[in-house]
Amino acid sequence: MSMTNNYELYKVFYWAAKTGSLTQAAKALYLTQPSVSHAIKQLEDRFGITLFYRNSKGVALTKEGAILYSYIEQSQIYITLAEEKMAALKNLESGELRIGGADSLFKHYLLPYLEDYHEQHPGIRLHLNHGTTPEIISFLKEGRIDLGVVRMPMVDPQLEVKESFQLQDCFVAGARYAELQGHVLSLDRSLQHPIILFSRNSRARMAITELFQSYGHQLKPEIEVGSVDLLVEFARKGLGISYVTREFVTKELEEGSLFEIQLDVRLPPRMWGL
């Protein structure tokens, strides 16, 4: 091993001072004793100062050597901590995972996955950034998040889709519209009831608007709301039929506080990318 590297020289000096023995330093560093002696001499020649004096037990630091050791000891502690930190990060024992996505996606779909991840890696802090698909793409490119969940298609040469999954949008209603349950509605008949849509010009809203237009119908909501929670609540209260992602209302559909409106056209599933 070459001893020209400053770090290697200081490492030899550190172990010789720590153990008080050139032999012990050689063992700790898997070097020969002559290599350790040569490294110490190189340092002493470089500074023009004697760092050790020999005694019956091995070696001891001179006054100047003790001053150097006080600095080198701190650096070794930091290097050891850094190595441990890197190992912990590699083993997912510590650090931070920054994820971007829509509020509703986190709350109604991703929460169980985040809970499982936190249980498996309690040392990793989860930081959630909320935003629309264009905002999440910007966050990724700016380095503000590590991964983002976006609606597809997402075409950007700087980003890579690692995994994709699909969710199904649908119309749902509450007890006030119970007479519609079990019947297949035409788009025309569905429009005879108050439609509740997400107010923001989201991709989901654009997609359903375009679908109705393709069949010659104008989709004009009677109520517009700013969150999935309100889409669900308004439908439950009987204010109209809400257009929402089915996977976001699994609980309500299972307990029967909402039911899905069956249409005579197929609503295409929406792809999401990670």
Residue pairs with C-beta under 8 A, 6 or more apart in sequence:
1 8
1 31
1 35
2 8
3 9
3 12
3 35
3 38
3 39
3 42
8 39
9 39
9 42
9 43
10 43
10 72
10 75
11 29
11 76
12 25
12 29
12 31
12 35
12 36
12 39
12 40
12 43
13 39
13 40
13 43
13 51
13 68
13 69
13 72
14 69
14 72
14 73
14 76
15 24
15 25
15 28
15 29
16 22
16 25
16 36
16 40
16 52
16 59
17 52
17 61
17 65
17 69
17 72
18 25
18 73
19 25
19 28
19 58
20 57
20 58
20 59
20 60
21 57
21 58
21 59
22 33
22 36
22 37
22 40
22 58
22 59
23 33
23 58
24 58
25 31
25 36
26 32
26 33
26 35
26 36
29 36
40 51
40 52
43 51
44 50
44 51
47 64
47 68
49 62
49 64
49 65
50 62
50 64
50 65
51 61
51 62
51 64
51 65
51 68
52 59
52 60
52 61
52 62
52 65
53 59
53 60
53 62
54 60
61 69
85 94
87 93
88 94
88 95
88 123
89 95
92 121
92 123
92 124
93 121
93 123
93 124
94 123
94 124
95 123
95 124
95 125
96 124
96 125
96 126
96 127
97 117
97 124
97 125
97 126
97 127
97 146
97 147
98 127
98 129
98 144
98 145
98 146
98 147
99 114
99 126
99 127
99 128
99 129
99 145
99 146
99 147
99 148
99 149
100 128
100 129
100 130
100 131
100 135
100 136
100 139
100 140
100 144
100 145
100 147
100 148
100 149
101 110
101 128
101 129
101 130
101 131
101 136
101 148
101 149
101 150
102 130
102 131
102 132
102 133
102 149
103 130
103 227
103 228
104 227
104 228
104 229
104 245
104 248
105 149
105 272
106 114
106 128
106 130
107 228
108 228
108 245
108 247
108 248
108 249
109 167
109 245
109 247
109 248
110 149
114 126
117 124
117 126
118 124
118 126
129 136
129 139
129 144
129 145
131 139
132 200
132 202
133 150
133 151
133 154
133 203
136 145
136 148
136 149
136 150
137 148
137 150
137 154
137 156
137 159
139 145
139 148
140 147
140 148
140 159
141 156
141 158
141 159
147 162
147 274
148 274
149 272
149 273
149 274
150 272
150 273
151 203
151 204
151 270
151 271
151 272
151 273
152 161
152 164
152 270
152 271
152 272
152 273
153 271
154 161
154 273
161 273
161 274
162 273
162 274
163 273
163 274
164 271
164 272
164 273
164 274
165 271
165 272
165 274
166 269
166 270
166 271
166 272
167 245
167 246
167 247
167 269
167 270
167 272
168 245
168 246
168 247
168 267
168 269
168 270
169 204
169 207
169 208
169 243
169 244
169 245
169 246
169 267
169 269
169 270
170 243
170 244
170 245
170 246
170 260
170 261
170 267
171 190
171 241
171 242
171 243
171 244
171 260
171 261
171 263
172 232
172 235
172 241
172 242
172 244
172 249
172 252
172 253
172 258
172 259
172 260
172 261
173 180
173 193
173 235
173 238
173 240
173 241
173 242
173 258
173 259
173 261
174 235
174 236
174 237
174 238
174 257
174 258
174 259
175 238
175 257
176 237
176 238
177 193
177 238
177 241
177 261
178 259
180 193
180 261
181 259
182 262
183 262
184 262
184 263
184 264
185 261
185 262
185 263
185 264
186 263
186 264
187 212
187 215
187 217
187 263
187 264
187 265
188 217
190 241
190 261
190 263
191 212
191 217
191 219
193 240
193 241
194 222
194 223
194 239
194 240
194 241
195 219
195 220
195 221
195 222
195 223
195 240
195 241
195 243
196 221
196 222
196 223
196 224
196 225
196 231
196 234
196 235
196 239
196 240
196 241
196 242
196 243
197 205
197 208
197 219
197 221
197 223
197 224
197 225
197 231
197 242
197 243
198 204
198 205
198 224
198 225
198 226
198 228
198 231
198 243
199 224
199 225
199 226
200 226
203 270
204 243
204 245
204 270
205 243
207 268
207 270
208 219
208 243
208 267
209 219
211 265
211 267
211 268
212 218
212 219
213 219
215 265
222 240
223 234
223 239
223 240
225 231
225 234
228 244
228 245
228 248
231 242
231 243
231 244
232 242
232 244
232 248
232 249
232 252
232 258
234 240
234 242
235 241
235 242
235 244
235 258
236 252
236 257
236 258
241 261
245 270
246 253
246 260
249 258
252 258
253 259
253 260
